[in-house]
């Protein structure tokens, strides 16, 4: 393609650019694949040049990725050119400097090839004495200002050249006038940067980002904190992260496409935001010489209102279309919880009184806790960090309350789907705030219990997401209404089996056959009708919709669960959990306290949520020879507690929490008294014993116990490994729970930061330190200290001092050093 004096690319140096867009009618400029840990599937949103919205999966996403890769390959090829070839290419975009009166703004090859050469084919470079076809001055006169430039500066300019040529191609292929106007503007800006040898910037009437505060990222962060308690925030933050990721890679409708169904005022505002989005978010994703900003970091509520309905519809349509390919857990999350999440977010987006858009928003904690809530600075989502949205530990978070002299752990394993391991609780994302008081008398507890009228209100507002409170709550309600029933039934060779029981067994055989297609039907039939097997049947409208087939071994003290299924159209209602709880109660009544089952890869998650574990408590000699092994399945077990009524377990926990809440409120009402100020200092008193301060003992203060040599000796860490382990574990948990610890929780993902491990040869993170601590690697405190300080050193080495990560490293290091000094583990080695 020939170039004229206007400076358009192509004259003689070979075209190195790759178009940002293929045929505008058949391909997409932003078919952005969104691979999220929440959905487990690739989701893409895109739009054609005309503005019509479409959604796509792997193929479109792969097309965009390959397009970016092609551009990067072109830039790599250009950077590999010899210096004289680079100078020739830059001369095409450089003004002539031979004469002040010369107006030539780019060297033109006097003998251009008849056909443009392939960019990957080696071409001889023109000599510096080659004259320009336009002004007659030599090639060297156009690049004389670059003779002393280093290769890195030349490569940076050549990268801009590639982007200029890509924009030039897109400019001539684009049909939408507004988009074309932006391409033209960016083309001229980059062209000017090459002429002036200056860094690329985007200036002009569009303004500079961010364009609205708080940002979308901050607003959604506040939404999760505002609407959900800390039990719910983990799942909700995952959904929020997926929503933000989709929005960051979503292609907007063009203003002309929206003009037909919006008012003139709305169209005008949308056009401005559309152009800003093109300049600062979309085009820089491919033209990386331009400064790039995430959409959710620079736009706010106005922008989100304009695109929310369209984005919501496309995402939900995509998830529904792909539901048959999703695992059961992801299907529940995306088809059940995500629509509710979007509905609640929609209310906050369009409500004029929503607090989440206030610039000074702070999450509201329960009134009996007065620690100041920590607010994470979230105006940038460059690394997709949305992991720790809960109120940060150490600055307001709370989960554990101890009302006796020994700390009581608070855990909800039935909600998290994990084993009940007390040691793991200290590693959760929330810090344990312990309120220790004296032992409470029975009369005090009984008095508090008498004041509780509605235990369901123990955690404040009604929980909308059932699995965050109790997965079986809806099923229990249906059972109380009589909509569902549970019966333990089975075949018999010695007694007459009723017609109803036989019909139910036939229905259960059909349910198991449909829901467990890998199991042979004759094998299912044989076991269901085997007199030695029993089945807990879930009956609705007088027909079985689910069941658990099991065989009891009373002499061995365990039962084997053979089949467990709920018909597909009745799933995601809590039936599975409630059915398992009924089975547990049935076995407790029959004095059997162990379950064993072989779970396939699709069932392991369900059984974990029901308290099953791969750590079998039953000795192998007890069950060997009694149960059949299954290839490709995992043996899991569950130990029952005879003191628990499992179908009422969540109600008991709810009542216990309400009791604890009332006790805390009572205690705080006693100590929350305003005492008159101390006047002794006016009378010349210089110091005052702490214990003489009015109200301090009532608040729980106790005189400190003098530390003995044996308890505080720095040598104790060498003498008592368990003491060192306990101190380091507590210290590590405190660090992990700090507000500034979120960037260091897990190793840096090389897919997100490709060059990180090129610069950091000895990486370290809090997850690795946790694994080392469990493995007893830290036999001395100085090893622990070295790893912790390496985290901060690596962060400051790789990141710029103005970044959030650099600031987090400084804040967390300061906190860690203060905590380490308190432990006295390094008294012999000053920090």
N, C-alpha and C positions, 0 to 999 in steps of 0.2 A: 504494500500500500504506500503510495507516494505521499510525501508531506509537503505542505506549503509553508510560507513564511510565518504562518500563524502559530507554528510550533507543534502541530499535531504529530504524533509519533510515526516512525516507520521509515524515514528517508535514509536508506543505505546501510543501516547498522544491523538489520535483521530484527524481526519482531520476536520479542521474548515473552510477551504477555499471554496469559490464558484468560479467556473471557470468564467473568464472574457468572455468566448466565448463558445457557445454550438457547435453543429456540424458545422464545418467551411463551409460546403457546403450549409447549410440551414438557418443559422442565421448570424447576423451581430454584430460585436463588437461595432460599433458606429452608430447605428440607432438613430441619435440624433434628437429629436423633437424640432423644432424651432417654438415656439409660439410667434408671434410678434403682436404688436398692429397695425402694418401696414396692414398685410394680413388678420388678423382675422381668420386664419386657421393654423393648424399644418402642418409643412413641415419637411420632414426628408430626409437626404442624407446619403447614406450608400454604402458600398462596401463589396464584399465577400473576403474571404481570398486570392483568386486568383487574386484579383485586379479588377474584372469587376465592373463597377459603376452601381448603381441602385438608384432610388428614391422611397421613401415611405412616408406614412402618419401615422395616429394615431397608427396602430398596431405595426409597427416597433419601433416607438418612445416609445410606452408603454413598449415594450420588453426591451429596453435599461434602461428605468427608473426602471422597476421592477428588473433588474439585479443589478443595483446600490443599490436598496433597500435591496436586498438579502444579498449583501456584508455587508452593514451597520448593518443588523440584526445579521449576524454572529459575527461581531465585538462587538455588544451589548451583545450577549450571552456570548462571551468570557470574556468580562469585568465584567459580573455578576458572574463568577465562584468564588468559595472560593479561598483564597490565596494559599493553598497547591496545588490546581489543576492548578492554574496559574503557580506556580513554576515548576510543572511537565512538563507543556507545553513548558516553556522557556528552561528547561534543555535539551530538544531535540535539541535545536539550540545553546547551550552554550558549550564551550570547557571545558574539565576537568581541574580542578585546584588543584587536589590532589597531583600531582607530576609534576615537571617541564619537566620530560622526557616523560610524557604521551601525545600522539598525538591525542587522541580522541577528535573530534570536535562536539560531540552531544551524549547525553544520549540515549541508546537504551533499550527498555523494554525487559527484559529477557523472559517474558511470554506474548507475544502479543496475542490478541484475534484472534480466527480463522477467524472471519469476522469483518471488521471495524465497530465499533459502530456508530450509528447515532449521528451526532454532537449535536442534540437537546435532546438527551437522557442522563440523569445524570449518570455519571460514577464515581466510587470511585477513589480517588487520590492515587497514589503510595506513600508509606512512604519514607521519606528522606533517609532511610537506604537501600533502594532497590538498588542492584548492577546493573551496566551497563553491557549489554550483550557483549559489545565490549571490554571495558578496565577493567571491574571488579570493578571499583570505584563506590561509591554510588551516588545516585541522588543528595544528598546534596553537594557532591564535585563539581558538575557541576554548581550549582547555589549559591555557597557560596558568590560570589561577589554581589548577589542580596538580601541578607538577610536584609540589612538595607535600601533597596529601598522602597520608598513610593508607594502606590497603583497607583498613577497617572503615575509614571515611568513604572511600570509593565504593565499598560494598554496601554501605548504608544508602548512598545515593542511587546505586543500581537497584536496590530493593524498591526505592520510590519510583524508579523508572518502570519497573514491572507493574507496579500498581497503577501508574499513569496509563500505561497501554491497556490494562484490563478495563479501567474506567472508560477509556476512549471507545473500546469495542462495545461495552454495555450502553454507553451514551447513544450509539447509533442503532442499537437493537431495541432499546426501550421505547414503548409506545405511550405509557402514561406520562402526561406532561409534568406533573408534580415530581415524580421520581426522576424524570429526565433533567429537571431543573437542578435537583440536588447533585446528580452525577456530574453535571456541567460545573457546578460550583466547586465540588471536591477535585475535579480534574484541574481546574485553574489554580486551586490552592496548592496542590502537589507540584504542578508545573512551576509555580512561583518559588516553591521551596528548593527545587533543583537549581533554578537560575541564581538564587541568592545563597545557595549552600547553607540552608538553615533547617532546623528541625521542623517537621510537619506540625502544624497547628490548625485548628478549626476556629475561625473567628467570624464575627459578623452579627447580623441582626437576630440570629437565633439564640444568642446568649451563651452562657457557659454552664455546664452541669455542676451541681444538681439543680434541676429546674423547679423542684417543689420539695418542701420538708413538712412532715417526715416523709421519707422515701417509702415505696411500696414494701421493700424488705423490712423496714422498721415497723410499718403499720401491721404487716402480717405477724411479725414477731410479737408486737403488743397484743394482737388478737389472740394468739395462743396463750399468752400470760393472763389475759383478761378473762377469757371464757372458760378455761380449763384448770382444774386443780393439778397439783404436781403428779398425781397418779396418772392423769390422762396426757400430760404434756409430751411424753416420749413419743407416743403414737401420733399425736397431733403435729408435733414438730416434723416427723417424717413426712406426713401428708403436706405440710406447709412447704417443706423443702422441695417436694416433687412439683407442687404448684408453681413455685418461684422458678424452678429450673425450666419448666415448660414455657413460662412467660418470657424468660430470657432468650429462648430460642424460637419464639413464635413470630411468624410473618404477619405484619399488619395489613389490613385492607387499605387500599389506596383511597385518598380523599374523594376521588371521582366515583368510586364504587359505593361510598357511604352517603354521598350527597342526596341520593334519591329518598332516603328514609331518615334524614335528620334535618333539623332546623338550620337556617343559615348561620346563626351564632355558633351552634355546635360544630358545624362543618368547618368554620373558620378556625376555631380552637383546635379541632382535630388535625387540620392541615399543618398547623405549626408544630404540634407534637409529632406528627408523622415525619416531618422533615428533620426534626431533632433526632428522632429515633434512627433515621437513615444515616445521619451524619455521625452520630456518636456511638451507636450500638450495632447496627446491622452491617454497614459497609466495612467498618474496622475489623469485623470478624474475619474477613477475607483479605482486606488490604491492611496488613498488620503494621504498615508504616504510620498509619493514623492512630491517634490515641483512642483506646477502646474503653467503653463503660458498659456495665451490665444495665439492662433495661430497668430492673427492679431497684437499682441503686441510685438512679438519677431522676426517675419519675415518681410521682406520688398519687394521691387520691384521684385527682382529675383524670389522669391518664387511665388508671385502673377502672374507673367508672365507664370510660368510653369503650373499653375492650372486654370487660368482664363477661357479659352475657354471651358473646360470640365464643370466647375462649372456653367458657364452661360447657357450652353445648358440644363443642368439638371434642373436648376431652372425654366427656361422658359417653358420647356416641362411639368413640374409639374403644373405650374400655368395654362397652357392651358388645361391640363387634368381636372383640378378642377374648371374651369371657371363657369360651370353651378351651382356650389354650393356656389359661392361667391355673396355677396351683390353687388348692382350696383356700389357703391362708390369704393369698393375694386377691382372690376373688372376693372374699369377705371384706377385705380392706378397701378395695377399689370400687366395688359395686354397692357396698352398704355404708361404709363410714365416709368415704370421700364425697358422695353427694351431700351427706349431712354437713360435712365440713364446709363445702362450698355454699350451702344454703345459709349457714350461720355467718360465714364471711360476707356473703352478699348483703345481709342485714346491716353489718357494720360499715360496709363500703358505701351504701346509699343512705344511711341514717345521718342526719345532720347533727345529731347529739352524741354520736359515738365517741368515747374517750380515747380510743386507740390512735386517733389522728392528732391528738394534742402533742405539741412539741415537748412538753414537760411531763408526759405521762409516766407514772410509776405504778407497778403492779401492786394491787391491794392485798396485804397479808391479813390473816385472822387478827382480830383486835387484841388478843392476849399476847401477841408477839410484836415487839417494837423495834426489832433490829431493822436497820434501813435496807430496803431491797436494792439489789444490784441490777443495774441496767446495762446490758451489753451494747457497746457502740456498734450498731449494725447497719450503717449507711453504705457498706460495701459488701457485696456477696461474691467477690472475685473468685474465691475458692469454693463457693457453694457451701460455706460453713453455716449450717443451721442446726447443729447437733445439740447445743446446750442452750435451749431457750427458757428452761425453768429458772426460777429465782435462784441465784447462785449461792452455793453453800458458803457459810461463813459470813454472809451478808443478808440473812433473812430466811434462808431455807430451813425447813424443819421436817423431820419425819419421825423421830423417836422420842418418846417421853418415858422417863423412868420415875415411878412414884415410890420406889423403895430404895434402900441403900445400894442395891445391886442394879446395874443397868438392865432394863428389859428391852429386848429387841422387838421391833415392830416389822412384821413381814407379811406380805400377801402372796404367797407362792401360787395360790389357786388363780390369781389374776395374772401373774407374770408367766405362768406356764413353765416354771422352773422347779428344780428340786428344792426342798426345804433345807438348805445348808446355811447355817448361821454365819459361817466364816465368810461367805460370799456377800453377805448383806453390807458389810462395811465398804465394799467396793462399788456400790451403786452410785448413781450420779448425784444423789442428794446427801447432804451432810446430816449427821445425827446430832441434833441439838438435845442435850440431856438436861433435864430439870430434876435434880435430886433433892428429895426432902426426906423427912423422917417417915418411918412406917406408919401407914394410916390404919386407924382402928376400924373395926367392923361397923360400929355405929355411924361413923362418918360416911363410909361407903353406902350403907343402907339408907342414910338420909339423902344422899345424892341420887341413888337409884329411884327413890320415891318421887323425885322431881322430874324424872324423864317421862314425858307423855308421848313423844313420837320419835323413837330411835331412828327412823328413816331420815331424819333431818340432821344426822350427826356430822355430815361433811358440808353443810351449807345447802346450796341450791340443788335441785334435782339433777341427777346425772343423766345425760342424754344418751351416752354411749354405754350400752349395757355391760360390755365386757370389762369396762373400767371399774365398775362397781361390783357386779356379780354376773357372770355369763349366763347363769341359769335363772336370773330373776324373772324374765318373761315367761319361761317355762313353768316356774313355780306359780306364777299368777294364773296361767291357763289351767294348771292342775287344781288350784283352789276353786276356780270357776266351774270345774267339771268338764272342761273341753278335752282334756287328755287324761289317760289312766295308765298305770303301770301294773303288770301282772307277771309273776314268775310261773311259767307253764312248761310242760314237757310231756313226752309220750310215755306210755307205760305198757308193760306186757302182763302185769298182774291185776291191774284195775281198769275199769272201763273209762275210756277217755271221752269227754263230752264232745258233742258236735262243734260247739263254739271254740273249744281249745284246738280241735283238729283244723278248723278253718283258719284260726290264727297262725298255727304252725305252717300251714300251706302259704299264707300271706307272708310270713317271715322268710320262708324259703325263697319266695319271689323277690323280696327286698334284698336279701343277701346276694342272690344271683345277679340282680341288676347292678348293685352297687359294688360288687366285688367280681368284676368280669374275669380276672385272672384265675379265680378259683373254679375248678371243674364243678359243674352243676350237680353231678351225681355224688360228689364228695360232700357238697353243702347239704344235699338232701339226706344223705346217710347220717350226718352228725346232728342235724336239726331234729330228726325223728329218732335218734338213738335214745333209748330210755336212760342211759347214764348221763346224758347231757340235759341241761336246763336252759331256758331262754327267758330273759327279762324282756317282755314285750311292751312297747310303747304303742298304746291304742288311742286312735283319734277317729271319731265318727264310726266306732265299732269295727275299725279295720287297722291292722298293724302298719305303722309308718316307720318303725325302726325297732331295733332290738340288740341285745348282747347275748350271744350264745356262749355258755361256759360249762365246764365240768369241775365238780368239786371233788377233792381228795381229802376227806376229813381226817384220815389217819396220818396224812403227811402235813396237814395244817395249811394247805394252799388250794387255790382254784386256778384253773387255766382258762383264760378268755380265748375263745376260738374265733368268733366272728363278732364284729361290732359295726353297725351301719345304721344310717338314717336315710330315708328316701330323698332324692335330690331336691325335690320341690319343697321339702320341709326343713332343709338345712338352714344354718345361720339364724336359728331362733333359740339357741341355748338348750335344745333338746338333748344333745349329746352329753353335755356336762351334767344336766339334771338326771339323766338316765344312769350315768356312771355313779352319781351320788346315791341313787336308790340301790344300785347293786352293792355298793360299799356297806350301806346300812343293813342290807339283807345278810351279808357275810358276817358282819359284826354280831348280829343276833344268832348266827349259827356257829359262832366261836371260831371263825376262820379269819386270819389276820394277814394273809399274803395273797397277792395276785401275781400271776406270771402270764406273759403273752409274747408271741413272736409278732413284731410289728414290721410291716414293709416300709419302704422309704416314704410313702405318702401318709402313713399313720403315726410315724414317730412324733411329729409335732403335736397331734391330738393327745397322745398318751402322756407326753411331757406336761401338758397343761392340766392333766388329771392327776398329777403327782407321781407318775411312773418315772423310773430311772433305769439307766443301763447298769447301775451299781446294784447287783442282786443281793438282797439280804438273806435269802434262803440258801443254805448250804447245797452245793451241787449234788451231794449224795441223797438229799431229800427228794429232789425232783427228777434225777437222772433215771431214765427207764419208764417214767410215768407220762411224760409229754413227748410229743413228736417234734423233731427238728425240721425247720423249713429253710430251704436254700434261699439266699438273698434277703432274709429277714433278720431282725435284731431282737434278741431276747431282752425284755424289759420287765421290771418288777415294781410292785407298789406294796408298801407296808401300811396296814390300817391301824389306826389308834382306837381302841375300844371305848375310849372316853368321849369320842366325838360323834355327834349325830350329823352326818355329812350333809343331809338335805337341809339342815338348819344352820350349817356352819357359818354362812355369810351373815345371817341374822344375828348370831351370837357375837361375831366379830364387830358388827355394826353397833350392837348394844354396849360392848366393852369400850369401843371408841367414844361413844357418847358419855359413858361414865368417866373416862379419863378426861374428856374435854370439860365436863362439869367440875371435876376435882381441880383441874388447872385454873379454871375461872374462879373457883372459890378461894384457892390459895392466893391467887393474884389480887383478889379483892381485899384480902387480909393485909397484904404487904404494900398495896398501892395506896399509901397514905402520904400526905404532904406534911413533913415535919418543919418546924420553924428553923430558920437559918442559924448557923453557929455564930455566936456573938463573942466567944472567948478570945478571938484573934484581935478584936478591938481593944481588949484589955491587956494586950501585950504578950499573950501566949504564942510561942513560936511553933510548937508542934503539939499534936494531940494523938493519943492512942486510937487506933482504928476502931477498937471494940467499944469506945465511948461515944461514937457517933450515933445519934438516935435513929433507930429503925434498921440499922445495918444487920443486926443479928436476926431480926424478924424476916429480913429478906433472904436469909439462908447463908450468910457469911459465917465462916468458922475460922478460928485462928489457925494459921498454917503450922503444920508439924515440922519442926526443925529437921533438916535432912541430915542423916547420919552418913558417916564415911562409906559404909557398906552399900548404902542405897544410892549415893551420888558419885561414887568413885568412877573416874573415867575408865578404870580397869575392869569394871563390871562387865562391859561388853565382851571382854575376852573370856571372862569366867562363866558367864551365863548366856549361851546362845539364844535361849528362849526369851530372855529379857531383851536382848538386842533385836530379835525378830519382832517382838511385840511393839517396841518403841518405833522401829522403822516402818512397820505396817501402819501404825497410827499416823505417823508423820506423812507417809505417802498418801494415805486417804485424805488427809487434810489438804495436801497440795492438789490432788486430783479434783477436789471439790471446790477449789477456789474459782472466783469469777474469771480470772485471767488464764485459767488452765486449758480452756477449750481448744487452742491451736495445737496443744502438745499431747493430746490424749492418745492418739494412734500414730503409727509411722506415716510419713509423708508419702502420698500416693504418686508414684512416678508418672502415671497417666495424666495427673493434674499439673504436676510440676516436673516436666521432662528433664530439666538440667540440674535438678536439686542434688542428685547423687554424683554429678560431675564435680560439684564444688564441695560437698560435705562427704568426707571419706569415713567418718566415724559417727553415723547418725545415732540418735537416742530419743526415746519418747517414754511417756508414762506407762503405756501398755507393756512395753518391753521391760521396764523396771518392775512392774507388778509380776511378770512372769519370772524374772530373776529372783525376786524376793520369795516367791513361792518355792522356787527350786533351792532356796537357802544359799544363793550365790554370795550374798552380802555377809561374809563372815566378819567383816570389820566395817565400822561406820564410815570410814574414809572412802571405801569403795562405793557405797551408796552416795556419798557426797559428790564424788567425782562424776558419776553418771548424771546426777541431777544438774550439776553446774554445766555439764557438757550440753544439755538441752538448751540452756540459755545462751551459751557461747555459739552454738550452731545457728540459732535463730538470729542473733545479732550479726553474725558473719554473712548470712545469706540475704537478709532483708535490709531495706533502707531504714534509717532511723525514724522517718516520718510515717512508716507503716504501722498498722494496728498490731501486727505480730511482734514487731520490735518493742512496742510499748508494753504488750502483754508479758514479754520475756522479762522486762525490767521490773514490772509490778510483781510478777510471780516469784522472781528471784528474791526480791526484798522480803516478801512474805515467808518464803522458805528459810532464808537465813535467820529471821527472827524466831521461827519455830525450832530450827535446829539448835539455836543457842539455848532455848528453853529446855531442851532435852539433856543438855550437858554431855552429849555423846562425844563431842570433840573438844572437851575442855583442854586437853593437852595440845590440840592443834587449833590455834585461833583462826576463826573464819575470816 
